[in-house]
Amino acid sequence: MKKLFKELKRSICNFSDMERQRRNTKKYSFRQPDLKELRNLTSYVLDPLGFKARFGKLLPLLTTRVDEGLMSVLVQFYDPLYRCFTFPDFQLFPTLEEYAYLVGIPILDQLPFSGLESIPTSQEMVDLLRIDESIIGAHMTTKGGIQGLPSEFLIAQATMYGKAMSEDAFEAIFVLLIYGLVLFPNIDKFVDVNAIRIFSTLNLVPTLLGDTYFSLHMRNAKDDGRLQGEQGMSTVVHETYVSH
């Protein structure tokens, strides 16, 4: 992988003005949400090794700095036709195995999230988050045409359980916040039901990889010059080609 990364850097360095024109270079923007409050919540993680064993390598996602310059150049090499990064001498394909390794979460032998799953019932939400049904009902709202919970509410709940050293309840809410604000963000400061449903399946790797391809492919296909890339997608793609 180090050899591949050297080749990647060489290809990027050789990305001449003529090649930029030929590739119709686009300017991409990457969503970089403010994760300060989530980083503050890490102080309530009582057993980091146990947390990693249960939920994977989620904590490093809160502190990883994405090199936007590198990412902006890297995505210029994405080939929508072949759905891979095409360089002069080789091609790179993000894979399920790489993503599973980087986030430390196994790929389960079950159907991945499809978007057709039913919205969790009140009781399922209670079982998932350990929050009283009436409290969830009072804060469940709709933004952008989709239901979800404000991150401010969830952060307050996580803080309360963290201070009370209620580990299971704290971790459930904290991990959901990472899913909703880092891995699968949609609306700022809002954890939508899709993130909740993905969290409930415990099989995020196929969905995260699918989001990567979907975001890259659709932005190139639409030719709108924007890539409001998910923080999680940007971080994992970055780490795939930098940190192996």
C-alpha positions as CSV (number, residue, x, y, z in Angstrom):
1,M,0.0,0.0,0.0
2,K,2.9,2.4,0.7
3,K,4.1,1.8,-2.9
4,L,0.6,2.5,-4.1
5,F,0.5,5.7,-2.1
6,K,3.8,6.8,-3.6
7,E,2.3,6.2,-7.1
8,L,-0.8,8.1,-6.1
9,K,1.3,11.1,-5.0
10,R,3.4,10.9,-8.2
11,S,0.2,10.9,-10.3
12,I,-1.2,13.9,-8.4
13,C,2.1,15.8,-8.8
14,N,2.0,15.1,-12.5
15,F,-1.5,16.4,-12.8
16,S,-0.5,19.1,-15.3
17,D,-2.5,22.0,-16.5
18,M,-3.2,20.3,-19.8
19,E,-4.6,17.2,-17.9
20,R,-6.7,19.5,-15.7
21,Q,-8.3,21.0,-18.8
22,R,-8.7,17.6,-20.4
23,R,-10.4,16.2,-17.3
24,N,-12.7,19.3,-17.0
25,T,-11.5,19.8,-13.4
26,K,-14.2,20.6,-10.9
27,K,-14.0,22.4,-7.6
28,Y,-15.3,20.2,-4.8
29,S,-16.3,21.1,-1.3
30,F,-16.3,18.7,1.6
31,R,-18.7,18.9,4.5
32,Q,-16.7,19.5,7.7
33,P,-19.2,19.6,10.6
34,D,-18.2,21.0,14.0
35,L,-17.4,17.9,16.1
36,K,-16.3,19.7,19.2
37,E,-19.3,18.6,21.3
38,L,-18.9,15.0,20.2
39,R,-15.2,15.1,21.1
40,N,-16.2,16.4,24.5
41,L,-18.4,13.4,25.0
42,T,-15.4,11.0,24.6
43,S,-14.5,11.9,28.2
44,Y,-17.4,9.7,29.3
45,V,-16.1,6.7,27.5
46,L,-15.1,4.6,30.5
47,D,-13.4,1.7,28.7
48,P,-11.9,2.8,25.3
49,L,-10.7,-0.7,24.4
50,G,-14.1,-2.2,25.3
51,F,-15.8,0.5,23.3
52,K,-13.6,-0.3,20.3
53,A,-14.4,-4.0,20.6
54,R,-18.2,-3.3,20.7
55,F,-18.4,-0.5,18.1
56,G,-15.2,-0.4,16.1
57,K,-12.8,2.4,15.4
58,L,-15.3,5.2,15.7
59,L,-13.5,7.4,18.2
60,P,-10.6,8.2,15.8
61,L,-13.1,9.5,13.2
62,L,-13.8,12.4,15.6
63,T,-10.1,13.6,15.5
64,T,-8.9,12.6,12.0
65,R,-8.1,15.6,9.9
66,V,-8.9,15.3,6.2
67,D,-6.5,16.8,3.8
68,E,-9.0,18.7,1.6
69,G,-6.3,19.5,-1.0
70,L,-5.4,15.8,-1.4
71,M,-9.1,14.8,-1.5
72,S,-10.0,17.5,-4.0
73,V,-7.3,16.2,-6.4
74,L,-8.0,12.6,-5.7
75,V,-11.6,12.8,-6.7
76,Q,-10.6,14.4,-10.0
77,F,-9.4,10.9,-10.9
78,Y,-12.7,9.2,-10.2
79,D,-14.0,7.5,-13.3
80,P,-17.9,7.3,-13.3
81,L,-17.9,4.8,-16.2
82,Y,-15.8,2.2,-14.3
83,R,-16.6,3.4,-10.8
84,C,-13.0,3.6,-9.7
85,F,-10.1,6.0,-9.4
86,T,-8.1,5.7,-12.7
87,F,-4.5,6.8,-12.7
88,P,-2.0,6.5,-15.6
89,D,-0.6,3.2,-14.4
90,F,-3.2,1.6,-12.2
91,Q,-6.7,1.8,-10.8
92,L,-8.0,1.9,-7.2
93,F,-11.3,0.5,-6.0
94,P,-12.5,1.2,-2.5
95,T,-13.6,-2.2,-1.2
96,L,-15.7,-3.6,1.6
97,E,-12.7,-5.3,3.2
98,E,-10.8,-2.0,3.4
99,Y,-13.7,-0.2,4.8
100,A,-14.3,-3.0,7.4
101,Y,-10.7,-2.8,8.4
102,L,-10.6,1.0,8.7
103,V,-13.7,1.3,10.8
104,G,-13.0,-1.9,12.7
105,I,-16.5,-3.3,12.1
106,P,-17.1,-6.7,10.5
107,I,-19.4,-7.2,7.5
108,L,-22.4,-9.1,8.7
109,D,-24.0,-11.9,6.7
110,Q,-27.3,-10.1,6.3
111,L,-29.0,-7.7,3.9
112,P,-27.5,-4.2,4.2
113,F,-29.6,-1.1,4.7
114,S,-31.8,-0.5,1.7
115,G,-33.9,2.5,2.7
116,L,-37.1,0.5,2.5
117,E,-37.0,-0.5,6.2
118,S,-39.9,0.7,8.3
119,I,-39.4,3.6,10.6
120,P,-38.6,2.3,14.1
121,T,-41.5,2.1,16.4
122,S,-41.6,4.0,19.7
123,Q,-40.8,0.8,21.6
124,E,-37.9,0.0,19.3
125,M,-36.5,3.5,19.9
126,V,-36.8,3.0,23.6
127,D,-35.0,-0.3,23.4
128,L,-32.3,1.2,21.1
129,L,-31.6,4.4,23.0
130,R,-32.8,3.7,26.6
131,I,-34.7,7.0,26.5
132,D,-38.3,7.2,27.8
133,E,-40.9,6.9,25.1
134,S,-42.6,10.2,26.1
135,I,-39.3,12.1,25.9
136,I,-38.5,10.7,22.5
137,G,-42.0,11.5,21.2
138,A,-41.7,15.1,22.5
139,H,-38.4,15.7,20.6
140,M,-39.1,13.7,17.4
141,T,-39.5,16.2,14.6
142,T,-39.4,16.5,10.8
143,K,-36.8,18.5,8.9
144,G,-36.3,18.5,5.2
145,G,-39.2,16.0,4.8
146,I,-37.6,13.4,7.0
147,Q,-38.1,12.5,10.7
148,G,-35.4,12.5,13.2
149,L,-34.0,13.9,16.5
150,P,-32.1,17.2,17.0
151,S,-28.5,16.5,17.9
152,E,-28.7,19.1,20.7
153,F,-31.3,16.8,22.5
154,L,-29.2,13.7,22.0
155,I,-26.0,15.4,23.2
156,A,-27.9,16.5,26.3
157,Q,-29.1,13.0,26.9
158,A,-25.7,11.5,26.3
159,T,-24.1,14.0,28.7
160,M,-26.7,13.2,31.4
161,Y,-26.1,9.4,31.1
162,G,-22.4,10.0,30.9
163,K,-22.3,12.0,34.2
164,A,-24.5,9.3,35.8
165,M,-22.0,6.6,34.6
166,S,-24.8,4.7,32.9
167,E,-22.5,3.2,30.3
168,D,-25.0,1.3,28.1
169,A,-27.3,4.2,27.7
170,F,-24.5,6.7,27.1
171,E,-22.8,4.5,24.5
172,A,-26.0,3.9,22.6
173,I,-26.8,7.6,22.2
174,F,-23.1,8.5,21.6
175,V,-22.7,6.0,18.8
176,L,-26.0,7.1,17.2
177,L,-24.6,10.6,17.2
178,I,-21.5,9.5,15.4
179,Y,-23.6,7.6,12.9
180,G,-25.9,10.6,12.3
181,L,-23.5,13.5,12.4
182,V,-20.2,11.9,11.1
183,L,-20.9,8.8,9.0
184,F,-24.3,9.5,7.5
185,P,-25.1,13.2,7.9
186,N,-28.0,14.7,6.1
187,I,-29.2,17.8,7.8
188,D,-26.9,19.9,10.1
189,K,-27.4,19.2,13.8
190,F,-30.0,16.6,13.1
191,V,-29.9,12.8,13.3
192,D,-32.5,11.5,10.8
193,V,-34.3,8.2,10.9
194,N,-32.1,6.7,8.2
195,A,-29.1,7.0,10.5
196,I,-31.2,5.5,13.3
197,R,-32.2,2.6,11.0
198,I,-28.6,2.0,9.9
199,F,-27.5,2.1,13.5
200,S,-30.1,-0.5,14.5
201,T,-28.9,-2.9,11.8
202,L,-25.3,-3.0,13.1
203,N,-24.1,-3.5,9.5
204,L,-22.9,-0.1,8.4
205,V,-19.9,-1.1,6.2
206,P,-21.9,-1.9,3.0
207,T,-23.9,1.3,3.4
208,L,-20.8,3.5,4.0
209,L,-19.1,2.1,0.9
210,G,-22.3,2.5,-1.1
211,D,-22.6,6.1,0.1
212,T,-19.0,6.7,-1.1
213,Y,-19.7,5.5,-4.6
214,F,-23.1,7.2,-4.8
215,S,-21.7,10.6,-3.7
216,L,-18.7,10.4,-6.0
217,H,-20.7,9.1,-9.0
218,M,-23.7,11.4,-8.7
219,R,-21.7,14.5,-8.3
220,N,-19.6,13.6,-11.4
221,A,-22.7,12.6,-13.3
222,K,-24.6,15.8,-12.5
223,D,-21.5,17.8,-13.3
224,D,-22.5,20.4,-10.7
225,G,-19.0,20.9,-9.5
226,R,-19.9,20.2,-5.9
227,L,-19.2,17.3,-3.6
228,Q,-20.8,17.8,-0.3
229,G,-19.1,14.7,0.8
230,E,-20.1,13.1,4.1
231,Q,-17.5,13.5,6.8
232,G,-17.3,9.8,7.3
233,M,-17.0,9.1,3.6
234,S,-14.2,11.7,3.2
235,T,-12.4,10.4,6.3
236,V,-12.5,6.8,5.2
237,V,-11.5,7.4,1.6
238,H,-8.7,9.6,2.9
239,E,-7.5,6.9,5.3
240,T,-7.8,4.2,2.6
241,Y,-5.1,5.9,0.6
242,V,-3.0,7.4,3.3
243,S,-2.9,5.4,6.5
244,H,-2.6,1.7,5.4
